[in-house]
Amino acid sequence: MTLEENLSKCIDDKGIALTVVSRRTGIPYMALYDSLKNRSKKRDIKGKELIKLCKFLNVNPIDFADKEGNNEGNE
């Protein structure tokens, strides 16, 4: 899964509405929606947005890097 898919899953698993995430992080709703939910846009999450999301979700950004679907360094 991509970083954006992993973030979306984390938010869904915690049962938090995207509107709440937007209000509490200050990230515009449409930016979050286009990055995390809108499959036709394929907007990458920005670094500052990632940090804000991770602080809000109380998770380490490295956790998402480890979940990406590549095997670099794991051979």
Protein Blocks (a to p, Z undefined) as FASTA:
>chain_A
ZZklmmmmmmmmnopafklmmmmnopafklmmmmmmmmmlopacdfklmmmmmmmnopaf
klmmmmpccfehiZZ
